[in-house]
Amino acid sequence: MPAASTETTQAAKGGSSRKKAKPARAGRRLFKFDREIGTPLIAGADEAGRGCLAGPLVAAAVLFDVEALAPAQVRALGELDDSKQHTAPARERMYPIILQTALRVCVVSRSARSIDSNGLHRTNLTALADALRRVSGEHGSEVTRLVDGFSLPDLELPHRAVIGGDARSAAIAAASIVAKVTRDRFMHHADELHPGWSFAQHVGYSTPEHREAILRLGPSPLHRMSFQSVAYTQLELI
């Protein structure tokens, strides 16, 4: 079993009471969390698409040297936050800044057929482990590895599961944006290859429009047929 721990303590709130003080930008707060861990190299991993009816599961890992970041780089990442807190244009704006600032970025994708064969949860854990291993394996104990919410049984390297990590750690938040942007771009392209299901609009999530398209057209090659979703049960696809 890998060395793993679960971080559950909530990040302390900033306490400045000075009049007219401006609130800290999210990115500075997230980098503060990573710096306080005590190692210069911080790798974070997160995924996108776990709860979708169609399309791949995408895991990403981002490695930062938090001590080597220049002030200008920290300012450029000042808006860094959990990908769910950003609009799609904001995520696209942050994406190249992350790629330019990180020491290394890794993206791992698992197809709908892989999810059907191995199960969603198992696929998610192995994809996250693979992304973290690739982005940080050569650094050994010099790097602290953080995962949003999960311990990874297949990862032989020490790591921590951080509850709510995409809103606490800069490395995990960056990974969440990379994973989300990568997956959304794939689904927009899939909309051109598989017209009719409106993948560009819902990117595979269970929306009324998506369920209506499945009723009308049936499942596409991108749909996960093993996913035990209420939506699928209602559509009598399983």
NULO-833999 format. One record per residue (C-alpha): residue number from 1; x, y, z; residue in one letter. Coordinates in Angstrom, 2 decimals, always signed. Example, Ala and Ser with C-alpha at 12.3 -4.5 7.8 and 13.67 -1.06 7.14 Angstrom:
# NULO-833999
<torlo><i>1</i><X>+12.30</X><Y>-4.50</Y><Z>+7.80</Z><aa>a</aa></torlo>
<torlo><i>2</i><X>+13.67</X><Y>-1.06</Y><Z>+7.14</Z><aa>s</aa></torlo>
# end
This chain:
# NULO-833999
<torlo><i>1</i><X>+0.00</X><Y>+0.00</Y><Z>+0.00</Z><aa>m</aa></torlo>
<torlo><i>2</i><X>+1.28</X><Y>+3.51</Y><Z>-0.73</Z><aa>p</aa></torlo>
<torlo><i>3</i><X>+2.10</X><Y>+6.02</Y><Z>+1.92</Z><aa>a</aa></torlo>
<torlo><i>4</i><X>-0.94</X><Y>+8.24</Y><Z>+1.97</Z><aa>a</aa></torlo>
<torlo><i>5</i><X>-2.62</X><Y>+10.64</Y><Z>+4.34</Z><aa>s</aa></torlo>
<torlo><i>6</i><X>-5.81</X><Y>+12.66</Y><Z>+4.29</Z><aa>t</aa></torlo>
<torlo><i>7</i><X>-5.66</X><Y>+16.40</Y><Z>+4.89</Z><aa>e</aa></torlo>
<torlo><i>8</i><X>-8.95</X><Y>+17.61</Y><Z>+6.39</Z><aa>t</aa></torlo>
<torlo><i>9</i><X>-8.08</X><Y>+20.79</Y><Z>+8.26</Z><aa>t</aa></torlo>
<torlo><i>10</i><X>-9.69</X><Y>+23.77</Y><Z>+6.58</Z><aa>q</aa></torlo>
<torlo><i>11</i><X>-7.41</X><Y>+26.58</Y><Z>+5.43</Z><aa>a</aa></torlo>
<torlo><i>12</i><X>-7.29</X><Y>+29.48</Y><Z>+7.84</Z><aa>a</aa></torlo>
<torlo><i>13</i><X>-9.16</X><Y>+32.55</Y><Z>+6.73</Z><aa>k</aa></torlo>
<torlo><i>14</i><X>-7.28</X><Y>+35.77</Y><Z>+6.20</Z><aa>g</aa></torlo>
<torlo><i>15</i><X>-7.85</X><Y>+38.06</Y><Z>+9.16</Z><aa>g</aa></torlo>
<torlo><i>16</i><X>-6.83</X><Y>+41.56</Y><Z>+8.16</Z><aa>s</aa></torlo>
<torlo><i>17</i><X>-9.22</X><Y>+44.13</Y><Z>+9.64</Z><aa>s</aa></torlo>
<torlo><i>18</i><X>-7.58</X><Y>+47.23</Y><Z>+8.22</Z><aa>r</aa></torlo>
<torlo><i>19</i><X>-10.02</X><Y>+49.71</Y><Z>+6.77</Z><aa>k</aa></torlo>
<torlo><i>20</i><X>-10.46</X><Y>+49.48</Y><Z>+3.00</Z><aa>k</aa></torlo>
<torlo><i>21</i><X>-8.14</X><Y>+46.47</Y><Z>+2.83</Z><aa>a</aa></torlo>
<torlo><i>22</i><X>-8.59</X><Y>+44.59</Y><Z>-0.43</Z><aa>k</aa></torlo>
<torlo><i>23</i><X>-9.41</X><Y>+40.87</Y><Z>-0.19</Z><aa>p</aa></torlo>
<torlo><i>24</i><X>-6.57</X><Y>+38.54</Y><Z>-1.14</Z><aa>a</aa></torlo>
<torlo><i>25</i><X>-6.87</X><Y>+37.10</Y><Z>-4.63</Z><aa>r</aa></torlo>
<torlo><i>26</i><X>-7.63</X><Y>+33.40</Y><Z>-4.59</Z><aa>a</aa></torlo>
<torlo><i>27</i><X>-4.36</X><Y>+32.44</Y><Z>-6.25</Z><aa>g</aa></torlo>
<torlo><i>28</i><X>-2.24</X><Y>+33.98</Y><Z>-3.49</Z><aa>r</aa></torlo>
<torlo><i>29</i><X>-4.25</X><Y>+32.14</Y><Z>-0.85</Z><aa>r</aa></torlo>
<torlo><i>30</i><X>-3.83</X><Y>+28.84</Y><Z>-2.69</Z><aa>l</aa></torlo>
<torlo><i>31</i><X>-0.09</X><Y>+29.30</Y><Z>-3.14</Z><aa>f</aa></torlo>
<torlo><i>32</i><X>+0.19</X><Y>+30.17</Y><Z>+0.55</Z><aa>k</aa></torlo>
<torlo><i>33</i><X>-1.34</X><Y>+26.77</Y><Z>+1.36</Z><aa>f</aa></torlo>
<torlo><i>34</i><X>+1.20</X><Y>+25.02</Y><Z>-0.87</Z><aa>d</aa></torlo>
<torlo><i>35</i><X>+4.19</X><Y>+26.96</Y><Z>+0.48</Z><aa>r</aa></torlo>
<torlo><i>36</i><X>+3.27</X><Y>+26.18</Y><Z>+4.07</Z><aa>e</aa></torlo>
<torlo><i>37</i><X>+3.64</X><Y>+22.45</Y><Z>+3.33</Z><aa>i</aa></torlo>
<torlo><i>38</i><X>+7.40</X><Y>+22.99</Y><Z>+3.50</Z><aa>g</aa></torlo>
<torlo><i>39</i><X>+8.72</X><Y>+21.45</Y><Z>+0.28</Z><aa>t</aa></torlo>
<torlo><i>40</i><X>+9.49</X><Y>+23.57</Y><Z>-2.79</Z><aa>p</aa></torlo>
<torlo><i>41</i><X>+8.05</X><Y>+21.06</Y><Z>-5.26</Z><aa>l</aa></torlo>
<torlo><i>42</i><X>+4.29</X><Y>+20.58</Y><Z>-5.06</Z><aa>i</aa></torlo>
<torlo><i>43</i><X>+2.37</X><Y>+18.33</Y><Z>-7.44</Z><aa>a</aa></torlo>
<torlo><i>44</i><X>-1.41</X><Y>+18.43</Y><Z>-7.53</Z><aa>g</aa></torlo>
<torlo><i>45</i><X>-3.88</X><Y>+16.16</Y><Z>-9.33</Z><aa>a</aa></torlo>
<torlo><i>46</i><X>-7.57</X><Y>+16.45</Y><Z>-10.16</Z><aa>d</aa></torlo>
<torlo><i>47</i><X>-10.01</X><Y>+15.11</Y><Z>-12.74</Z><aa>e</aa></torlo>
<torlo><i>48</i><X>-12.86</X><Y>+16.27</Y><Z>-14.96</Z><aa>a</aa></torlo>
<torlo><i>49</i><X>-15.82</X><Y>+14.34</Y><Z>-16.30</Z><aa>g</aa></torlo>
<torlo><i>50</i><X>-16.32</X><Y>+11.81</Y><Z>-13.51</Z><aa>r</aa></torlo>
<torlo><i>51</i><X>-20.07</X><Y>+12.42</Y><Z>-13.37</Z><aa>g</aa></torlo>
<torlo><i>52</i><X>-20.76</X><Y>+12.55</Y><Z>-17.10</Z><aa>c</aa></torlo>
<torlo><i>53</i><X>-22.95</X><Y>+10.27</Y><Z>-19.19</Z><aa>l</aa></torlo>
<torlo><i>54</i><X>-20.66</X><Y>+10.56</Y><Z>-22.22</Z><aa>a</aa></torlo>
<torlo><i>55</i><X>-17.07</X><Y>+11.31</Y><Z>-23.08</Z><aa>g</aa></torlo>
<torlo><i>56</i><X>-13.75</X><Y>+10.52</Y><Z>-21.43</Z><aa>p</aa></torlo>
<torlo><i>57</i><X>-12.59</X><Y>+10.96</Y><Z>-17.89</Z><aa>l</aa></torlo>
<torlo><i>58</i><X>-9.60</X><Y>+13.31</Y><Z>-17.92</Z><aa>v</aa></torlo>
<torlo><i>59</i><X>-7.07</X><Y>+13.48</Y><Z>-15.07</Z><aa>a</aa></torlo>
<torlo><i>60</i><X>-4.37</X><Y>+16.13</Y><Z>-14.91</Z><aa>a</aa></torlo>
<torlo><i>61</i><X>-1.38</X><Y>+16.73</Y><Z>-12.67</Z><aa>a</aa></torlo>
<torlo><i>62</i><X>+0.59</X><Y>+19.97</Y><Z>-12.34</Z><aa>v</aa></torlo>
<torlo><i>63</i><X>+4.02</X><Y>+20.37</Y><Z>-10.73</Z><aa>l</aa></torlo>
<torlo><i>64</i><X>+5.03</X><Y>+23.77</Y><Z>-9.31</Z><aa>f</aa></torlo>
<torlo><i>65</i><X>+8.29</X><Y>+24.89</Y><Z>-7.73</Z><aa>d</aa></torlo>
<torlo><i>66</i><X>+6.56</X><Y>+27.26</Y><Z>-5.33</Z><aa>v</aa></torlo>
<torlo><i>67</i><X>+9.83</X><Y>+28.77</Y><Z>-4.07</Z><aa>e</aa></torlo>
<torlo><i>68</i><X>+11.09</X><Y>+29.62</Y><Z>-7.55</Z><aa>a</aa></torlo>
<torlo><i>69</i><X>+7.98</X><Y>+31.43</Y><Z>-8.75</Z><aa>l</aa></torlo>
<torlo><i>70</i><X>+8.67</X><Y>+35.09</Y><Z>-9.51</Z><aa>a</aa></torlo>
<torlo><i>71</i><X>+6.25</X><Y>+37.73</Y><Z>-8.17</Z><aa>p</aa></torlo>
<torlo><i>72</i><X>+5.06</X><Y>+38.39</Y><Z>-11.72</Z><aa>a</aa></torlo>
<torlo><i>73</i><X>+4.18</X><Y>+34.72</Y><Z>-12.12</Z><aa>q</aa></torlo>
<torlo><i>74</i><X>+2.22</X><Y>+34.67</Y><Z>-8.88</Z><aa>v</aa></torlo>
<torlo><i>75</i><X>+0.36</X><Y>+37.79</Y><Z>-10.01</Z><aa>r</aa></torlo>
<torlo><i>76</i><X>-0.41</X><Y>+36.15</Y><Z>-13.36</Z><aa>a</aa></torlo>
<torlo><i>77</i><X>-1.94</X><Y>+33.24</Y><Z>-11.45</Z><aa>l</aa></torlo>
<torlo><i>78</i><X>-3.82</X><Y>+35.51</Y><Z>-9.06</Z><aa>g</aa></torlo>
<torlo><i>79</i><X>-7.20</X><Y>+34.33</Y><Z>-10.39</Z><aa>e</aa></torlo>
<torlo><i>80</i><X>-6.29</X><Y>+30.67</Y><Z>-9.94</Z><aa>l</aa></torlo>
<torlo><i>81</i><X>-9.11</X><Y>+28.80</Y><Z>-8.22</Z><aa>d</aa></torlo>
<torlo><i>82</i><X>-11.21</X><Y>+25.67</Y><Z>-8.45</Z><aa>d</aa></torlo>
<torlo><i>83</i><X>-12.22</X><Y>+25.27</Y><Z>-12.11</Z><aa>s</aa></torlo>
<torlo><i>84</i><X>-15.91</X><Y>+25.20</Y><Z>-11.12</Z><aa>k</aa></torlo>
<torlo><i>85</i><X>-15.55</X><Y>+28.79</Y><Z>-9.88</Z><aa>q</aa></torlo>
<torlo><i>86</i><X>-14.52</X><Y>+30.01</Y><Z>-13.35</Z><aa>h</aa></torlo>
<torlo><i>87</i><X>-16.45</X><Y>+30.53</Y><Z>-16.55</Z><aa>t</aa></torlo>
<torlo><i>88</i><X>-15.26</X><Y>+28.68</Y><Z>-19.65</Z><aa>a</aa></torlo>
<torlo><i>89</i><X>-13.54</X><Y>+31.83</Y><Z>-21.05</Z><aa>p</aa></torlo>
<torlo><i>90</i><X>-11.78</X><Y>+32.37</Y><Z>-17.72</Z><aa>a</aa></torlo>
<torlo><i>91</i><X>-10.51</X><Y>+28.79</Y><Z>-17.69</Z><aa>r</aa></torlo>
<torlo><i>92</i><X>-9.24</X><Y>+29.18</Y><Z>-21.25</Z><aa>e</aa></torlo>
<torlo><i>93</i><X>-7.44</X><Y>+32.36</Y><Z>-20.15</Z><aa>r</aa></torlo>
<torlo><i>94</i><X>-5.79</X><Y>+30.61</Y><Z>-17.21</Z><aa>m</aa></torlo>
<torlo><i>95</i><X>-4.81</X><Y>+27.49</Y><Z>-19.17</Z><aa>y</aa></torlo>
<torlo><i>96</i><X>-1.75</X><Y>+28.86</Y><Z>-21.06</Z><aa>p</aa></torlo>
<torlo><i>97</i><X>-0.55</X><Y>+30.72</Y><Z>-17.96</Z><aa>i</aa></torlo>
<torlo><i>98</i><X>-0.49</X><Y>+27.44</Y><Z>-16.05</Z><aa>i</aa></torlo>
<torlo><i>99</i><X>+1.42</X><Y>+25.72</Y><Z>-18.85</Z><aa>l</aa></torlo>
<torlo><i>100</i><X>+3.98</X><Y>+28.53</Y><Z>-18.93</Z><aa>q</aa></torlo>
<torlo><i>101</i><X>+4.45</X><Y>+28.65</Y><Z>-15.16</Z><aa>t</aa></torlo>
<torlo><i>102</i><X>+4.47</X><Y>+25.00</Y><Z>-14.09</Z><aa>a</aa></torlo>
<torlo><i>103</i><X>+7.58</X><Y>+22.86</Y><Z>-14.13</Z><aa>l</aa></torlo>
<torlo><i>104</i><X>+5.62</X><Y>+20.05</Y><Z>-15.73</Z><aa>r</aa></torlo>
<torlo><i>105</i><X>+2.03</X><Y>+19.23</Y><Z>-16.68</Z><aa>v</aa></torlo>
<torlo><i>106</i><X>+0.61</X><Y>+15.80</Y><Z>-17.45</Z><aa>c</aa></torlo>
<torlo><i>107</i><X>-2.81</X><Y>+14.87</Y><Z>-18.80</Z><aa>v</aa></torlo>
<torlo><i>108</i><X>-4.24</X><Y>+11.34</Y><Z>-18.79</Z><aa>v</aa></torlo>
<torlo><i>109</i><X>-7.47</X><Y>+10.42</Y><Z>-20.57</Z><aa>s</aa></torlo>
<torlo><i>110</i><X>-9.62</X><Y>+7.31</Y><Z>-20.14</Z><aa>r</aa></torlo>
<torlo><i>111</i><X>-12.28</X><Y>+6.54</Y><Z>-22.75</Z><aa>s</aa></torlo>
<torlo><i>112</i><X>-15.89</X><Y>+5.57</Y><Z>-22.20</Z><aa>a</aa></torlo>
<torlo><i>113</i><X>-15.02</X><Y>+1.99</Y><Z>-23.16</Z><aa>r</aa></torlo>
<torlo><i>114</i><X>-12.25</X><Y>+1.90</Y><Z>-20.54</Z><aa>s</aa></torlo>
<torlo><i>115</i><X>-14.72</X><Y>+3.15</Y><Z>-17.94</Z><aa>i</aa></torlo>
<torlo><i>116</i><X>-17.20</X><Y>+0.46</Y><Z>-19.01</Z><aa>d</aa></torlo>
<torlo><i>117</i><X>-14.53</X><Y>-2.23</Y><Z>-18.71</Z><aa>s</aa></torlo>
<torlo><i>118</i><X>-12.92</X><Y>-1.21</Y><Z>-15.43</Z><aa>n</aa></torlo>
<torlo><i>119</i><X>-15.58</X><Y>+0.74</Y><Z>-13.56</Z><aa>g</aa></torlo>
<torlo><i>120</i><X>-15.80</X><Y>+4.48</Y><Z>-13.00</Z><aa>l</aa></torlo>
<torlo><i>121</i><X>-14.24</X><Y>+4.71</Y><Z>-9.54</Z><aa>h</aa></torlo>
<torlo><i>122</i><X>-11.37</X><Y>+2.36</Y><Z>-10.36</Z><aa>r</aa></torlo>
<torlo><i>123</i><X>-10.72</X><Y>+4.21</Y><Z>-13.62</Z><aa>t</aa></torlo>
<torlo><i>124</i><X>-10.68</X><Y>+7.55</Y><Z>-11.80</Z><aa>n</aa></torlo>
<torlo><i>125</i><X>-8.16</X><Y>+6.39</Y><Z>-9.18</Z><aa>l</aa></torlo>
<torlo><i>126</i><X>-5.78</X><Y>+4.80</Y><Z>-11.68</Z><aa>t</aa></torlo>
<torlo><i>127</i><X>-5.91</X><Y>+7.84</Y><Z>-13.97</Z><aa>a</aa></torlo>
<torlo><i>128</i><X>-5.08</X><Y>+10.20</Y><Z>-11.10</Z><aa>l</aa></torlo>
<torlo><i>129</i><X>-2.26</X><Y>+7.91</Y><Z>-9.96</Z><aa>a</aa></torlo>
<torlo><i>130</i><X>-0.86</X><Y>+7.71</Y><Z>-13.50</Z><aa>d</aa></torlo>
<torlo><i>131</i><X>-0.92</X><Y>+11.50</Y><Z>-13.90</Z><aa>a</aa></torlo>
<torlo><i>132</i><X>+0.84</X><Y>+12.10</Y><Z>-10.57</Z><aa>l</aa></torlo>
<torlo><i>133</i><X>+3.41</X><Y>+9.39</Y><Z>-11.24</Z><aa>r</aa></torlo>
<torlo><i>134</i><X>+4.29</X><Y>+10.84</Y><Z>-14.65</Z><aa>r</aa></torlo>
<torlo><i>135</i><X>+4.50</X><Y>+14.44</Y><Z>-13.47</Z><aa>v</aa></torlo>
<torlo><i>136</i><X>+6.57</X><Y>+13.84</Y><Z>-10.33</Z><aa>s</aa></torlo>
<torlo><i>137</i><X>+8.02</X><Y>+10.32</Y><Z>-10.24</Z><aa>g</aa></torlo>
<torlo><i>138</i><X>+11.59</X><Y>+11.30</Y><Z>-11.03</Z><aa>e</aa></torlo>
<torlo><i>139</i><X>+11.71</X><Y>+13.74</Y><Z>-8.11</Z><aa>h</aa></torlo>
<torlo><i>140</i><X>+11.13</X><Y>+11.10</Y><Z>-5.43</Z><aa>g</aa></torlo>
<torlo><i>141</i><X>+10.83</X><Y>+12.46</Y><Z>-1.90</Z><aa>s</aa></torlo>
<torlo><i>142</i><X>+11.67</X><Y>+16.01</Y><Z>-3.01</Z><aa>e</aa></torlo>
<torlo><i>143</i><X>+8.05</X><Y>+16.61</Y><Z>-4.02</Z><aa>v</aa></torlo>
<torlo><i>144</i><X>+4.82</X><Y>+16.64</Y><Z>-2.04</Z><aa>t</aa></torlo>
<torlo><i>145</i><X>+1.96</X><Y>+15.07</Y><Z>-3.99</Z><aa>r</aa></torlo>
<torlo><i>146</i><X>-1.59</X><Y>+16.26</Y><Z>-3.40</Z><aa>l</aa></torlo>
<torlo><i>147</i><X>-4.82</X><Y>+14.75</Y><Z>-4.73</Z><aa>v</aa></torlo>
<torlo><i>148</i><X>-8.27</X><Y>+16.29</Y><Z>-4.60</Z><aa>d</aa></torlo>
<torlo><i>149</i><X>-10.27</X><Y>+14.11</Y><Z>-2.23</Z><aa>g</aa></torlo>
<torlo><i>150</i><X>-8.85</X><Y>+10.62</Y><Z>-2.85</Z><aa>f</aa></torlo>
<torlo><i>151</i><X>-6.09</X><Y>+8.35</Y><Z>-1.60</Z><aa>s</aa></torlo>
<torlo><i>152</i><X>-4.70</X><Y>+6.31</Y><Z>-4.49</Z><aa>l</aa></torlo>
<torlo><i>153</i><X>-4.16</X><Y>+2.59</Y><Z>-3.75</Z><aa>p</aa></torlo>
<torlo><i>154</i><X>-2.15</X><Y>+2.06</Y><Z>-6.95</Z><aa>d</aa></torlo>
<torlo><i>155</i><X>+0.27</X><Y>+4.94</Y><Z>-6.38</Z><aa>l</aa></torlo>
<torlo><i>156</i><X>+3.45</X><Y>+3.68</Y><Z>-4.74</Z><aa>e</aa></torlo>
<torlo><i>157</i><X>+4.66</X><Y>+7.23</Y><Z>-4.09</Z><aa>l</aa></torlo>
<torlo><i>158</i><X>+3.76</X><Y>+9.13</Y><Z>-0.89</Z><aa>p</aa></torlo>
<torlo><i>159</i><X>+0.78</X><Y>+11.43</Y><Z>-1.37</Z><aa>h</aa></torlo>
<torlo><i>160</i><X>-1.97</X><Y>+13.24</Y><Z>+0.50</Z><aa>r</aa></torlo>
<torlo><i>161</i><X>-5.69</X><Y>+13.36</Y><Z>-0.16</Z><aa>a</aa></torlo>
<torlo><i>162</i><X>-6.83</X><Y>+16.94</Y><Z>+0.43</Z><aa>v</aa></torlo>
<torlo><i>163</i><X>-10.55</X><Y>+17.35</Y><Z>+1.02</Z><aa>i</aa></torlo>
<torlo><i>164</i><X>-11.79</X><Y>+20.24</Y><Z>-1.11</Z><aa>g</aa></torlo>
<torlo><i>165</i><X>-8.29</X><Y>+20.52</Y><Z>-2.50</Z><aa>g</aa></torlo>
<torlo><i>166</i><X>-9.24</X><Y>+22.29</Y><Z>-5.72</Z><aa>d</aa></torlo>
<torlo><i>167</i><X>-10.28</X><Y>+25.29</Y><Z>-3.60</Z><aa>a</aa></torlo>
<torlo><i>168</i><X>-7.27</X><Y>+25.11</Y><Z>-1.25</Z><aa>r</aa></torlo>
<torlo><i>169</i><X>-4.13</X><Y>+24.14</Y><Z>-3.17</Z><aa>s</aa></torlo>
<torlo><i>170</i><X>-2.72</X><Y>+26.02</Y><Z>-6.15</Z><aa>a</aa></torlo>
<torlo><i>171</i><X>-1.32</X><Y>+22.83</Y><Z>-7.67</Z><aa>a</aa></torlo>
<torlo><i>172</i><X>-4.65</X><Y>+21.00</Y><Z>-7.42</Z><aa>i</aa></torlo>
<torlo><i>173</i><X>-6.61</X><Y>+24.02</Y><Z>-8.68</Z><aa>a</aa></torlo>
<torlo><i>174</i><X>-4.26</X><Y>+24.29</Y><Z>-11.66</Z><aa>a</aa></torlo>
<torlo><i>175</i><X>-4.75</X><Y>+20.59</Y><Z>-12.39</Z><aa>a</aa></torlo>
<torlo><i>176</i><X>-8.53</X><Y>+21.02</Y><Z>-12.21</Z><aa>s</aa></torlo>
<torlo><i>177</i><X>-8.39</X><Y>+23.78</Y><Z>-14.83</Z><aa>i</aa></torlo>
<torlo><i>178</i><X>-6.07</X><Y>+21.82</Y><Z>-17.13</Z><aa>v</aa></torlo>
<torlo><i>179</i><X>-8.31</X><Y>+18.74</Y><Z>-16.89</Z><aa>a</aa></torlo>
<torlo><i>180</i><X>-11.49</X><Y>+20.70</Y><Z>-17.47</Z><aa>k</aa></torlo>
<torlo><i>181</i><X>-10.18</X><Y>+22.71</Y><Z>-20.44</Z><aa>v</aa></torlo>
<torlo><i>182</i><X>-8.70</X><Y>+19.59</Y><Z>-22.06</Z><aa>t</aa></torlo>
<torlo><i>183</i><X>-11.93</X><Y>+17.66</Y><Z>-21.69</Z><aa>r</aa></torlo>
<torlo><i>184</i><X>-14.17</X><Y>+20.52</Y><Z>-22.86</Z><aa>d</aa></torlo>
<torlo><i>185</i><X>-12.06</X><Y>+20.97</Y><Z>-25.98</Z><aa>r</aa></torlo>
<torlo><i>186</i><X>-12.38</X><Y>+17.25</Y><Z>-26.71</Z><aa>f</aa></torlo>
<torlo><i>187</i><X>-16.15</X><Y>+17.38</Y><Z>-26.32</Z><aa>m</aa></torlo>
<torlo><i>188</i><X>-16.44</X><Y>+20.42</Y><Z>-28.59</Z><aa>h</aa></torlo>
<torlo><i>189</i><X>-14.54</X><Y>+18.47</Y><Z>-31.25</Z><aa>h</aa></torlo>
<torlo><i>190</i><X>-16.73</X><Y>+15.43</Y><Z>-30.57</Z><aa>a</aa></torlo>
<torlo><i>191</i><X>-19.77</X><Y>+17.57</Y><Z>-31.35</Z><aa>d</aa></torlo>
<torlo><i>192</i><X>-18.47</X><Y>+17.92</Y><Z>-34.90</Z><aa>e</aa></torlo>
<torlo><i>193</i><X>-17.84</X><Y>+14.18</Y><Z>-35.25</Z><aa>l</aa></torlo>
<torlo><i>194</i><X>-21.11</X><Y>+13.12</Y><Z>-33.60</Z><aa>h</aa></torlo>
<torlo><i>195</i><X>-23.72</X><Y>+15.80</Y><Z>-34.42</Z><aa>p</aa></torlo>
<torlo><i>196</i><X>-27.12</X><Y>+15.61</Y><Z>-32.82</Z><aa>g</aa></torlo>
<torlo><i>197</i><X>-26.25</X><Y>+15.07</Y><Z>-29.16</Z><aa>w</aa></torlo>
<torlo><i>198</i><X>-25.14</X><Y>+18.71</Y><Z>-28.63</Z><aa>s</aa></torlo>
<torlo><i>199</i><X>-21.91</X><Y>+17.71</Y><Z>-26.89</Z><aa>f</aa></torlo>
<torlo><i>200</i><X>-20.56</X><Y>+21.25</Y><Z>-27.25</Z><aa>a</aa></torlo>
<torlo><i>201</i><X>-23.36</X><Y>+22.55</Y><Z>-25.03</Z><aa>q</aa></torlo>
<torlo><i>202</i><X>-23.45</X><Y>+20.05</Y><Z>-22.15</Z><aa>h</aa></torlo>
<torlo><i>203</i><X>-20.01</X><Y>+18.37</Y><Z>-22.69</Z><aa>v</aa></torlo>
<torlo><i>204</i><X>-21.50</X><Y>+15.02</Y><Z>-21.70</Z><aa>g</aa></torlo>
<torlo><i>205</i><X>-23.24</X><Y>+15.92</Y><Z>-18.44</Z><aa>y</aa></torlo>
<torlo><i>206</i><X>-26.80</X><Y>+14.81</Y><Z>-17.71</Z><aa>s</aa></torlo>
<torlo><i>207</i><X>-28.97</X><Y>+17.74</Y><Z>-18.79</Z><aa>t</aa></torlo>
<torlo><i>208</i><X>-32.58</X><Y>+17.61</Y><Z>-20.01</Z><aa>p</aa></torlo>
<torlo><i>209</i><X>-31.36</X><Y>+18.37</Y><Z>-23.55</Z><aa>e</aa></torlo>
<torlo><i>210</i><X>-28.81</X><Y>+15.58</Y><Z>-23.39</Z><aa>h</aa></torlo>
<torlo><i>211</i><X>-31.34</X><Y>+13.03</Y><Z>-22.12</Z><aa>r</aa></torlo>
<torlo><i>212</i><X>-33.80</X><Y>+14.08</Y><Z>-24.82</Z><aa>e</aa></torlo>
<torlo><i>213</i><X>-31.11</X><Y>+13.56</Y><Z>-27.48</Z><aa>a</aa></torlo>
<torlo><i>214</i><X>-30.41</X><Y>+10.06</Y><Z>-26.15</Z><aa>i</aa></torlo>
<torlo><i>215</i><X>-34.13</X><Y>+9.23</Y><Z>-26.30</Z><aa>l</aa></torlo>
<torlo><i>216</i><X>-34.30</X><Y>+10.54</Y><Z>-29.85</Z><aa>r</aa></torlo>
<torlo><i>217</i><X>-31.03</X><Y>+9.16</Y><Z>-31.27</Z><aa>l</aa></torlo>
<torlo><i>218</i><X>-29.96</X><Y>+6.46</Y><Z>-28.85</Z><aa>g</aa></torlo>
<torlo><i>219</i><X>-26.47</X><Y>+6.38</Y><Z>-27.33</Z><aa>p</aa></torlo>
<torlo><i>220</i><X>-23.44</X><Y>+7.50</Y><Z>-29.32</Z><aa>s</aa></torlo>
<torlo><i>221</i><X>-20.04</X><Y>+5.75</Y><Z>-29.34</Z><aa>p</aa></torlo>
<torlo><i>222</i><X>-19.01</X><Y>+8.19</Y><Z>-26.61</Z><aa>l</aa></torlo>
<torlo><i>223</i><X>-21.70</X><Y>+7.19</Y><Z>-24.12</Z><aa>h</aa></torlo>
<torlo><i>224</i><X>-20.77</X><Y>+5.19</Y><Z>-21.04</Z><aa>r</aa></torlo>
<torlo><i>225</i><X>-23.12</X><Y>+2.22</Y><Z>-21.04</Z><aa>m</aa></torlo>
<torlo><i>226</i><X>-22.02</X><Y>+0.91</Y><Z>-17.63</Z><aa>s</aa></torlo>
<torlo><i>227</i><X>-22.66</X><Y>+4.16</Y><Z>-15.80</Z><aa>f</aa></torlo>
<torlo><i>228</i><X>-25.43</X><Y>+3.47</Y><Z>-13.25</Z><aa>q</aa></torlo>
<torlo><i>229</i><X>-27.02</X><Y>+6.88</Y><Z>-13.60</Z><aa>s</aa></torlo>
<torlo><i>230</i><X>-30.60</X><Y>+7.70</Y><Z>-12.68</Z><aa>v</aa></torlo>
<torlo><i>231</i><X>-30.83</X><Y>+9.35</Y><Z>-16.08</Z><aa>a</aa></torlo>
<torlo><i>232</i><X>-29.86</X><Y>+6.11</Y><Z>-17.79</Z><aa>y</aa></torlo>
<torlo><i>233</i><X>-32.29</X><Y>+4.08</Y><Z>-15.70</Z><aa>t</aa></torlo>
<torlo><i>234</i><X>-35.11</X><Y>+6.42</Y><Z>-16.65</Z><aa>q</aa></torlo>
<torlo><i>235</i><X>-34.13</X><Y>+6.10</Y><Z>-20.31</Z><aa>l</aa></torlo>
<torlo><i>236</i><X>-34.14</X><Y>+2.28</Y><Z>-20.01</Z><aa>e</aa></torlo>
<torlo><i>237</i><X>-30.64</X><Y>+2.06</Y><Z>-21.49</Z><aa>l</aa></torlo>
<torlo><i>238</i><X>-29.43</X><Y>-0.33</Y><Z>-18.79</Z><aa>i</aa></torlo>
# end
